[in-house]
Amino acid sequence: MGGYLVKITDSEENSWVVDMITKSVKHTYGYWMGMADIKNEGDWRWVNDSSAVSYSNWNRGQPNNANNEDCGHFWSAVNYEWNDIMCNTDQMGYICECSDSSNCRPSKG
């Protein structure tokens, strides 16, 4: 549909997304966001445009790369602060955004 996993650029956007999360369906481990450090450990990048993550809201002690964790998510266990987790983790919701809303709306039919 033209969207991508959310890219958080500042604390205001992060707070808005977390507010929306707390009002929605709860997923066991939280929600995917669109960042990863797959190409270079510790170099967190937004997957939609490969730009460096400049704002972050990591939970204390994160990211820690336990068990080769290369994807970022809003962690439900710690009030949706950020965490690194294995990219194949199940029971995770996802949050998408789109830079051009006219191209991201689901089509009817």
Residue frames as qw, qx, qy, qz and C-alpha x, y, z in Angstrom:
[[0.000, 0.883, 0.469, 0.000, 0.00, 0.00, 0.00],
 [0.359, 0.741, -0.053, 0.565, 3.02, 2.31, -0.14],
 [0.476, -0.832, 0.158, -0.238, 3.74, 2.53, 3.58],
 [0.596, 0.348, -0.618, 0.377, 6.74, 1.46, 5.63],
 [0.637, -0.488, -0.505, 0.319, 7.47, 0.64, 9.26],
 [0.163, -0.974, -0.141, -0.065, 7.44, 3.82, 11.32],
 [0.583, 0.284, -0.211, 0.731, 10.49, 6.08, 11.49],
 [0.399, -0.846, -0.313, 0.166, 10.61, 8.07, 14.75],
 [0.504, 0.553, -0.053, 0.662, 12.44, 11.38, 14.39],
 [0.006, 0.453, -0.360, 0.816, 11.82, 13.14, 17.71],
 [0.007, -0.089, -0.834, 0.545, 10.35, 12.83, 21.19],
 [0.479, 0.224, 0.168, -0.832, 7.05, 14.40, 20.17],
 [0.667, 0.215, -0.538, -0.468, 6.46, 11.81, 17.45],
 [0.340, 0.090, -0.909, 0.225, 7.56, 9.01, 19.80],
 [0.199, 0.118, 0.634, -0.738, 5.09, 10.20, 22.47],
 [0.611, 0.231, -0.095, -0.751, 2.27, 10.38, 19.93],
 [0.611, 0.181, -0.734, -0.235, 2.94, 6.84, 18.67],
 [0.191, 0.009, -0.878, 0.438, 3.16, 5.46, 22.22],
 [0.391, 0.151, 0.379, -0.825, -0.11, 7.19, 23.07],
 [0.694, 0.224, -0.346, -0.591, -1.75, 5.52, 20.06],
 [0.458, 0.165, -0.871, 0.059, -0.26, 2.15, 21.05],
 [0.046, 0.020, 0.780, -0.623, -1.66, 2.33, 24.56],
 [0.545, 0.251, 0.229, -0.766, -5.15, 2.86, 23.09],
 [0.650, 0.336, -0.505, -0.458, -4.95, -0.06, 20.64],
 [0.977, -0.071, -0.177, -0.099, -4.85, -3.85, 20.57],
 [0.385, -0.738, 0.554, -0.015, -2.04, -5.19, 22.76],
 [0.837, 0.364, -0.409, 0.008, 0.55, -7.54, 21.30],
 [0.891, -0.367, -0.173, 0.204, 2.67, -9.82, 23.47],
 [0.694, -0.178, 0.003, 0.698, 6.06, -8.21, 22.84],
 [0.041, -0.656, -0.023, 0.753, 5.01, -4.82, 21.48],
 [0.595, 0.761, 0.219, -0.136, 5.24, -3.32, 18.02],
 [0.714, 0.120, 0.272, 0.634, 7.82, -3.27, 15.25],
 [0.102, 0.904, -0.049, -0.412, 9.36, -0.01, 14.19],
 [0.795, 0.601, 0.014, 0.083, 11.41, 0.44, 11.03],
 [0.039, 0.850, -0.520, 0.072, 14.96, 0.36, 12.32],
 [0.992, -0.063, 0.008, 0.111, 17.68, -2.28, 12.26],
 [0.142, -0.820, 0.533, 0.154, 21.43, -2.75, 12.64],
 [0.956, 0.143, 0.258, 0.004, 21.67, -5.82, 10.41],
 [0.677, 0.676, -0.142, 0.254, 24.39, -4.45, 8.11],
 [0.396, 0.443, -0.488, 0.639, 26.70, -3.16, 10.85],
 [0.563, -0.515, -0.610, 0.215, 26.19, -4.06, 14.51],
 [0.342, -0.544, -0.312, 0.700, 25.45, -0.96, 16.57],
 [0.012, -0.130, 0.301, 0.945, 24.83, 1.25, 13.52],
 [0.293, 0.519, 0.749, -0.288, 21.06, 1.65, 13.76],
 [0.034, 0.090, -0.461, -0.882, 19.44, 2.71, 10.48],
 [0.595, 0.366, 0.344, -0.627, 15.89, 3.35, 9.32],
 [0.534, 0.065, 0.794, 0.285, 15.09, 0.66, 6.78],
 [0.472, 0.762, 0.435, -0.082, 12.90, 2.82, 4.51],
 [0.376, 0.917, -0.085, 0.102, 15.73, 5.22, 3.59],
 [0.838, 0.079, -0.259, 0.475, 18.92, 3.90, 5.28],
 [0.008, 0.772, -0.208, 0.600, 19.31, 7.13, 7.28],
 [0.357, 0.099, -0.739, 0.563, 20.98, 6.96, 10.70],
 [0.454, -0.710, -0.536, -0.039, 18.76, 6.87, 13.78],
 [0.227, 0.472, -0.253, 0.813, 19.36, 10.26, 15.39],
 [0.510, -0.411, 0.284, -0.700, 16.63, 10.33, 18.07],
 [0.541, -0.039, -0.840, -0.012, 16.17, 7.26, 20.29],
 [0.576, -0.486, 0.218, -0.620, 14.22, 6.18, 23.33],
 [0.615, 0.142, -0.771, 0.086, 16.02, 2.98, 24.31],
 [0.777, -0.596, -0.129, -0.152, 15.10, 1.26, 27.54],
 [0.311, -0.790, 0.523, -0.070, 17.93, 1.23, 30.07],
 [0.573, -0.324, 0.740, 0.135, 20.63, -1.25, 29.01],
 [0.691, 0.477, 0.530, 0.115, 19.38, -1.41, 25.43],
 [0.913, 0.226, -0.245, -0.234, 20.26, -2.12, 22.73],
 [0.534, -0.589, 0.604, -0.043, 22.25, -5.08, 24.03],
 [0.538, 0.461, -0.629, -0.319, 22.32, -7.46, 21.04],
 [0.508, -0.204, 0.793, -0.266, 21.45, -10.47, 23.23],
 [0.652, 0.261, 0.712, 0.004, 20.91, -13.47, 20.94],
 [0.290, 0.041, 0.549, 0.783, 21.92, -11.42, 17.88],
 [0.163, 0.757, 0.570, -0.274, 19.08, -8.89, 18.09],
 [0.340, -0.014, 0.371, 0.864, 19.05, -6.67, 15.00],
 [0.091, -0.564, -0.533, -0.624, 15.56, -5.16, 14.82],
 [0.012, -0.057, 0.429, -0.902, 13.97, -2.42, 16.90],
 [0.323, -0.530, -0.710, -0.334, 10.56, -2.39, 18.53],
 [0.363, -0.513, 0.204, -0.750, 8.38, -0.61, 21.06],
 [0.355, 0.037, -0.902, 0.241, 8.67, -2.97, 24.05],
 [0.544, -0.562, -0.385, -0.490, 5.40, -3.61, 25.84],
 [0.736, -0.365, -0.479, 0.311, 7.11, -4.78, 29.06],
 [0.436, -0.312, -0.194, 0.822, 8.66, -1.34, 29.69],
 [0.165, 0.775, 0.320, -0.520, 5.93, 1.12, 28.70],
 [0.674, 0.677, 0.260, 0.143, 6.92, 0.96, 25.02],
 [0.156, -0.821, 0.443, 0.326, 10.46, 2.21, 25.39],
 [0.683, 0.568, -0.410, -0.208, 12.71, 0.90, 22.64],
 [0.717, -0.370, 0.591, 0.023, 14.42, -2.47, 22.60],
 [0.362, 0.466, -0.710, -0.386, 16.40, -4.57, 20.18],
 [0.777, -0.006, 0.549, -0.307, 15.00, -8.01, 19.45],
 [0.380, -0.064, 0.823, 0.417, 15.50, -10.85, 16.99],
 [0.289, 0.243, -0.321, -0.869, 13.93, -9.94, 13.65],
 [0.429, -0.100, -0.807, -0.393, 11.94, -13.18, 13.44],
 [0.086, 0.103, 0.749, -0.648, 10.08, -12.71, 16.74],
 [0.207, -0.468, -0.751, -0.417, 6.38, -13.65, 16.56],
 [0.308, -0.724, -0.594, 0.169, 3.46, -12.07, 18.42],
 [0.264, -0.345, -0.010, 0.901, 4.50, -8.55, 17.48],
 [0.354, 0.830, 0.401, -0.158, 2.28, -5.82, 16.08],
 [0.510, 0.090, 0.271, 0.811, 3.56, -3.24, 13.64],
 [0.084, 0.835, 0.248, -0.485, 3.14, 0.47, 13.04],
 [0.545, 0.298, 0.449, 0.643, 3.38, 1.86, 9.53],
 [0.066, 0.763, 0.118, -0.632, 3.49, 5.35, 8.12],
 [0.594, 0.487, 0.467, 0.438, 3.55, 6.90, 4.70],
 [0.252, -0.325, 0.056, 0.910, 5.06, 10.11, 3.39],
 [0.258, 0.019, -0.413, -0.873, 2.31, 10.49, 0.77],
 [0.419, 0.136, 0.719, -0.538, -1.08, 9.72, 2.32],
 [0.668, 0.414, -0.082, -0.613, -2.86, 9.67, -1.04],
 [0.595, 0.381, -0.685, -0.177, -0.84, 6.59, -2.02],
 [0.075, 0.215, -0.895, 0.385, -1.15, 4.74, 1.31],
 [0.613, 0.003, 0.342, -0.712, -4.85, 4.33, 1.67],
 [0.399, 0.063, 0.913, 0.062, -6.22, 0.83, 1.23],
 [0.293, 0.071, -0.507, -0.808, -8.09, 0.48, -2.02],
 [0.656, 0.131, 0.482, -0.565, -11.71, -0.61, -2.06],
 [0.855, 0.402, -0.014, -0.329, -12.53, -3.76, -3.98]]
